[in-house]
Amino acid sequence: MKPGKWKKVNNHLLYNFYLPSTIKTNSKKFYVGMLYRIIVFFLLSLFLFNGKINAQKLLSLEEAIATALQNNYNIQLAKNDSIIAAIDYSYRNTVFLPTLNASASTLWNTNNQDLKFVKRSGGGDSAVSRDAVRTNNISASVNLNWVLFDGLRMFAIRDRAEELVKLGSLTIKEQVINTIALVVTTYYDVVRQKQQLKSVDEQIALNEERVKLAQYKLDIGTGAKPDLLQSKVDLNAQRSLRMLQETQIEQLKEQLIQAMNVVNTVTFDVSDSIPLNKNIVLADIQTDIDKTNPALLIAQKNIDISRLILKERKGELLPTISFNSAYNFTRNDNNVAVNFNQPFFTQNRGYNYGFTASIPIFNRFNTRRLIKQAELDIRFGELTLLNQRSLVTLDVINAFKNYELYKKVLDLEEENILLARENVDIIFKTYRLGAATLVQLREAQSSLELANFRLIGARYNAKLAEIDLLRLKGELVR
């Protein structure tokens, strides 16, 4: 067998084998077939091996939402606030209980005493001096105070603790809904960019075919070099766009990871499709939205809390009646007595009880100032609720209009993409035969590219409108 040699064919180096002339034609075909099978097997094995290395975990939307609900920082902060309110609620009835305090003290004194006494027999005054006279005083008491009536403020305080728990639950629900909306939007944004990447790959494939056709026409003398150069420029532009698209996908994945609050240790991929619910009715969204929209519920709950605060403030105008009781113990121990009439040891113990009425008469109008502030807080809350209801109504109408619009646009673009692909196919065939110009082919490709872009955008925008409607209704989470 003669040694082979390298041969350049169409700018590619191929190794040309020399086979002995004694080998029959069918044997030559056998060896060529074997060589072909070996190459195909090698390429297939390499592809499968790389596929195993580069395999990415498919992250479903449900997994992304579940992870975000478990790890998202904003949800955890909202839960902490709700837990604090729940703790206060668990002690809500203690406001009706009395307070009981105990105190004890001991005191040691060392004094120099100078005392003068009047003699009973009329013989003049007498004086006594003592140095370093030590005394020991011990006292202890247990005091009970039970407020029986305070202008019904204790009932308002108890009810406010319950309302704060409900407010905390609504805050958590709102944060959960917003987090789900963020995760779903970001997830489908990644899907949209993946679909856009496929569109770019389609354009790259078309441009590669254009380059081959232009090169072939130039080689056989029927083409022009500017056509080849322009085709290569368009191909490089699409390749550059592909790199930008890949970078954008990775950035969106990082945003999704941040929303889920997980450590990016494993690469993942998302699904390839954006499902749509095309059966949403405006009346279903608007019905009882005051009872399901978290923002409206929070605004209403703030009004309820402000009304309870007003009750507390008005209760300060009424008298407070309390039951008081105490048990006292005192003991005085002197180390020396000046005379027989002075005891050097005393001890008292016993209890007392009674009622106390505290009637507010004048406190520099401080209570009336607080009442006016509480009334203004209620009015502010009512205005906030009206404004929030107006904004929600407007958002629902606009979101539904977008939803209906993009559904129609989507139907139109799904038909249009088929027409654009058929047009490109026809122009390509005529371009191969020389019956179409490069300008016509580029226009057809551009139309296909724009049709793809509009189709992907319409599907994604319709999904955003659907998510927004469910978010406003409060049905992203039940």
Protein Blocks (a to p, Z undefined) as FASTA:
>chain_A
ZZdddddeehiacddddddfkbcfklmmmmmmmmmmmmmmmmmmmmmmmmmmmpccdddf
klmmmmmmmmomklmmmmmmmmmmmmmmmmmmmmmpccddddddddddddddddddddfk
lnapaddddehiacddddddddddddfbgghmmmmmmmmmmmmmmmmmmmmmmmmmmmmm
mmmmmmmmmmmmmmmmmmmmmmmmmmmmmmmmmmmmmmnopacfklmmmmmmmmmmmmmm
mmmmmmmmmmmmmmmmmmnopacfbccdddfbdcddfkbcfklmmgoklmmmmklmmmmm
mmmmmmmmmmmmmmmmpccddddddddddddddfbdfblmlcfbdcdddddddddddddf
bgghmmmmmmmmmmmmmmmmmmmmmmmmmmmmmmmmmmmmmmmmmmmmmmmmmmmmmmmm
mmmmmmmmmmmnopacfklmmmmmmmmmmmmmmmmmmmmmmmmmmmmmmmmnopmbZZ
